[in-house]
Amino acid sequence: MNTTTTTTARSALGIGVDLRDGFAEVADGVTLHYVEAGTGPLVLLLHGFPEFWYGWRDQIAPLVQAGYRVVAPDLRGYNLSSKPAEFEDYTADKPAADIAALIRALGSETATVVGHDWGGSIAWTLAMNTPEVVERLIIMNAAHPRKLNEGLKSPRQLERSWYFFYFQLMGTPERHAAKDDWRFFARFFRDAQPTYTDQELDRYREAWSQDGAAKGMIDYYRAAVRLGSKQQVLPVRAPTLVIWGQQDRFLGSGLAEPHAEDVPNLVAVERLENASHWVHHDEAERVNELLLGFLREGEATA
C-alpha cells in the first residue's frame, strides 16, 4: 500500500502547543487528515462520535510536554478525512486498518493507542486484528465488542442506544442533524460538565458541515446494526487501561470491564464517578494524570 504524508503549520487554536496538519493515504481512495505535535514515543488519539481530532484538545499539550509525539487523526468519514460513499465501508475493521496504516505512514512500528467512544471500538479492533502495532491500549467509555453485544440484550441498554436504530433511516438523520445549526448533534454533548462553550461548538459545527461528513459519521451505526460484527473476538494482548465516566447517558457502567479472557493484560478500570460519557472533557486533569501514569509505567517496564 502506498502511503504519503505532508505537513503544514497550524496555529495552536488555544490548545497550548503548535500543531502540524498532515494527510496520509492509508487505503485505496482513503486519506486521513491528522494533527500532530511533539517528538518522542508515538501516542495516537482516536476520537468518537460526533467529534473529530479537536475532541482531544485537553490532552494534546500535556502529552507533548511530557515528551511524546502526539497524533490525533480524523477518522474516515469525519471532518477533513476521506468519506467513502457506502455504509459497508464503515465496519470497524476498515477504520482499524486505516489506523494500522497510519502508524506505518508516520514512520513508526508501534504506538500507544487511546480511543474514546467509536475511537475506542476501533482501538479494540485494531488491538485484536493487528496486535503488533499496539504497544499499549487506553480505552475511554467504549465497551469491548463482546460486552457491548451482551449489553444490547438488555432492554435498558437498548433504550440508551436508541440512536443506533434511528440512524438506520436513510437520509432522514442527516437532514435532521443539519437543522437549527446542528442542534441535534450538539445535543449529544448536553451532559458534559463543564458545558461546551459556543467557541468549541463552532469548531464542531464546521467539522459537521464538511461535505459528506454527516453521512459518514452516521454510516458507522448503519454498518454496525445492519452488518453486525463479522470479526472474530481475539484476545487483546497489549497492556490495557480502561477509563470510564460513570454518568454515561449512552453506555451502562456494567459495560466498562471486559471479560478477563478477552483482555488478559487488563491493568485497571478507572471509574470517574462524576464524569459523563465525555470523560476526557469533564475530568481532563484526572484523565491526563491516568494517561501519563500508564505511559510512564510502560516505559519503566520496558
C-alpha positions in Angstrom: 0.0 0.0 0.0 1.3 3.5 -0.9 1.3 5.9 2.0 2.3 9.6 1.8 2.4 12.3 4.4 2.6 16.0 4.1 2.6 18.5 6.9 1.7 22.2 7.2 1.9 24.5 10.2 -1.3 25.2 12.1 -1.7 27.7 14.9 -2.2 26.4 18.4 -6.0 27.0 18.4 -5.8 27.7 22.1 -4.6 24.1 22.7 -1.2 25.2 24.2 1.2 23.8 21.6 1.7 24.4 17.9 0.2 21.7 15.7 1.1 20.4 12.3 -1.5 19.3 9.8 -0.8 16.1 7.9 -2.5 13.8 5.4 -1.7 10.1 4.9 -3.1 7.8 2.2 -4.0 4.7 4.2 -6.1 2.7 1.8 -7.2 2.8 -1.8 -9.1 6.1 -2.1 -8.9 6.8 1.6 -6.8 9.6 3.0 -6.8 10.5 6.7 -6.2 14.1 8.0 -4.4 14.4 11.3 -2.8 16.9 13.5 0.5 16.2 15.3 2.8 17.8 17.8 5.9 16.9 19.8 8.6 14.3 19.5 9.2 11.0 21.2 7.2 7.8 21.5 4.1 7.8 19.4 0.7 8.3 21.0 -2.4 8.1 18.8 -5.7 9.7 20.0 -8.8 8.3 18.3 -12.0 10.3 18.7 -15.6 9.1 18.7 -19.0 10.4 17.6 -19.8 13.2 16.9 -16.3 14.6 17.5 -13.1 14.9 15.4 -9.4 15.4 16.3 -10.3 18.5 18.2 -12.1 16.4 20.9 -8.6 15.7 22.3 -7.8 19.4 22.8 -7.3 19.0 26.6 -4.9 16.0 26.2 -2.6 17.1 23.4 -0.4 19.7 25.2 0.1 17.7 28.4 1.2 14.6 26.4 3.6 16.7 24.2 5.0 18.5 27.3 5.7 15.1 28.8 7.8 14.0 25.9 5.5 12.3 23.5 4.8 12.6 19.8 1.0 13.0 19.7 -1.1 12.4 16.6 -4.8 12.9 16.5 -6.5 11.8 13.2 -9.9 12.5 11.9 -11.4 9.0 11.4 -12.7 8.1 7.9 -16.0 9.9 7.4 -15.1 12.8 9.6 -14.0 16.4 9.1 -11.2 16.5 6.6 -10.6 12.8 6.1 -12.0 10.8 3.1 -15.6 9.9 3.3 -16.3 6.6 1.4 -19.8 6.6 -0.1 -21.2 3.2 1.1 -22.1 2.3 4.6 -20.4 -1.0 4.2 -17.1 1.0 4.2 -17.6 1.7 7.9 -17.4 -1.7 9.6 -14.9 -1.4 12.5 -12.2 -3.4 10.7 -11.8 -0.9 8.0 -11.1 2.2 10.1 -8.9 0.0 12.3 -6.9 -0.9 9.2 -6.7 2.8 8.4 -5.0 3.4 11.8 -2.6 0.5 11.4 -1.5 2.0 8.0 -1.3 5.5 9.6 1.1 4.2 12.2 3.4 2.9 9.5 3.0 6.0 7.4 4.2 8.0 10.3 7.4 6.0 10.3 6.7 4.0 13.4 6.3 0.3 14.0 4.1 0.7 17.1 2.1 3.2 19.1 0.2 3.6 22.3 -3.4 3.9 21.1 -6.0 5.9 23.0 -9.7 5.6 21.9 -12.9 7.2 23.1 -16.4 6.0 22.0 -16.2 4.9 18.4 -12.4 5.6 18.6 -12.4 3.1 21.4 -14.3 0.5 19.4 -11.7 0.9 16.6 -8.9 0.7 19.1 -10.3 -2.6 20.4 -10.5 -3.9 16.8 -7.0 -2.7 16.0 -5.5 -4.4 19.0 -7.2 -7.7 18.0 -6.5 -7.6 14.3 -3.0 -6.1 14.2 -1.6 -6.6 17.8 1.9 -6.0 16.6 1.3 -2.2 16.1 -0.3 -1.6 19.6 2.2 -1.2 22.3 -0.3 -0.1 25.0 -4.0 0.5 24.9 -6.2 3.0 26.7 -10.0 2.9 26.3 -12.4 5.6 27.4 -16.2 4.8 27.5 -16.1 2.3 24.8 -17.3 -1.3 25.6 -15.3 -4.3 24.4 -17.2 -5.8 21.5 -18.2 -8.9 23.5 -19.5 -6.8 26.4 -21.4 -4.5 24.1 -23.1 -7.4 22.3 -24.1 -8.8 25.7 -25.3 -5.4 26.8 -27.5 -4.9 23.8 -29.6 -7.8 25.0 -30.7 -5.6 27.9 -33.8 -3.5 27.5 -32.2 -0.7 29.5 -29.1 -0.6 27.2 -31.3 -0.8 24.1 -33.1 2.3 25.4 -29.8 4.0 26.0 -28.7 3.1 22.4 -31.9 4.4 20.7 -29.9 6.4 18.2 -28.3 3.3 16.8 -31.7 2.4 15.4 -32.8 5.9 14.4 -29.6 6.2 12.3 -30.8 3.2 10.2 -33.1 5.5 8.3 -31.6 6.7 5.1 -31.2 10.4 4.7 -33.6 11.5 7.4 -31.0 11.6 10.3 -28.6 13.7 8.1 -31.3 16.2 7.3 -32.3 16.3 11.0 -28.8 16.8 12.1 -28.2 19.8 9.9 -31.3 21.7 11.1 -31.1 24.6 13.6 -27.4 25.0 13.3 -26.6 21.3 14.0 -28.7 21.3 17.2 -29.3 17.5 17.1 -25.6 16.6 17.1 -24.8 19.3 19.7 -27.4 17.7 22.0 -25.2 14.7 22.4 -22.9 16.8 24.5 -25.6 18.0 26.8 -24.3 16.1 29.8 -20.8 17.5 29.7 -19.6 19.3 32.7 -18.4 22.0 32.2 -20.7 22.8 29.3 -19.1 23.0 25.9 -18.6 26.7 25.0 -20.0 28.3 21.9 -16.5 28.6 20.6 -15.9 24.9 21.0 -19.3 24.0 19.4 -18.5 26.3 16.5 -15.4 24.2 15.7 -17.6 21.1 15.8 -20.2 22.7 13.5 -17.5 23.5 11.0 -16.4 19.8 11.0 -20.0 18.5 10.7 -20.6 20.9 7.8 -17.9 19.3 5.6 -19.4 17.8 2.5 -20.5 14.2 3.3 -19.4 14.3 6.9 -22.9 13.8 8.5 -23.5 10.7 6.3 -20.0 9.3 7.0 -20.4 9.7 10.8 -23.9 8.1 10.8 -22.8 5.2 8.5 -20.7 3.7 11.3 -24.0 3.0 13.0 -25.7 1.7 9.8 -22.8 -0.7 9.3 -22.8 -1.9 13.0 -26.5 -2.7 13.0 -27.0 -4.0 9.5 -23.9 -6.0 9.1 -23.1 -6.8 12.7 -19.6 -7.8 13.8 -18.1 -10.3 11.4 -14.9 -10.1 13.3 -13.6 -12.9 15.5 -13.1 -11.8 19.0 -9.4 -12.4 19.7 -7.6 -11.8 23.0 -6.1 -8.3 23.3 -2.5 -8.9 24.4 -1.5 -5.2 24.9 -1.4 -3.9 28.5 -4.8 -2.1 28.7 -6.2 0.7 30.8 -10.0 1.5 30.8 -11.2 4.9 32.0 -14.9 5.2 32.4 -17.2 8.1 33.2 -19.8 6.6 35.5 -22.5 9.2 34.5 -22.5 8.0 30.9 -26.0 8.5 29.4 -25.3 6.2 26.5 -23.5 3.2 27.9 -24.2 1.5 31.2 -21.4 1.2 33.7 -21.6 -2.6 33.7 -20.0 -2.4 30.2 -16.8 -0.9 31.4 -14.9 -4.0 32.5 -14.1 -6.5 29.7 -14.0 -10.3 30.3 -10.7 -11.4 31.7 -10.1 -13.9 28.9 -10.7 -11.2 26.3 -8.2 -8.8 27.8 -5.7 -10.8 29.9 -3.4 -7.9 30.4 -6.0 -5.5 31.8 -4.1 -3.2 34.2 -7.1 -1.4 35.7 -10.6 0.0 35.2 -10.6 3.6 36.5 -14.1 4.8 37.2 -14.6 8.5 37.5 -17.8 8.9 39.4 -18.8 12.4 38.4 -17.9 12.2 34.7 -20.3 11.8 31.8 -19.6 10.0 28.5 -17.3 12.9 27.7 -14.9 11.8 30.4 -11.8 13.3 28.7 -13.6 16.7 28.7 -15.3 16.5 32.1 -12.3 15.3 34.1 -9.4 16.3 31.8 -6.8 16.8 34.5 -7.5 13.4 36.1 -7.6 11.7 32.7 -4.3 13.2 31.8 -2.8 12.0 35.1 -4.0 8.5 34.3 -2.7 8.6 30.7 0.7 9.8 31.8 1.0 7.4 34.7 0.1 4.5 32.4 2.6 5.6 29.7 5.4 6.0 32.3 4.6 2.6 33.7 5.1 1.1 30.3 8.4 2.9 29.8 9.6 1.7 33.2 8.6 -1.9 32.4 10.4 -1.7 29.0 
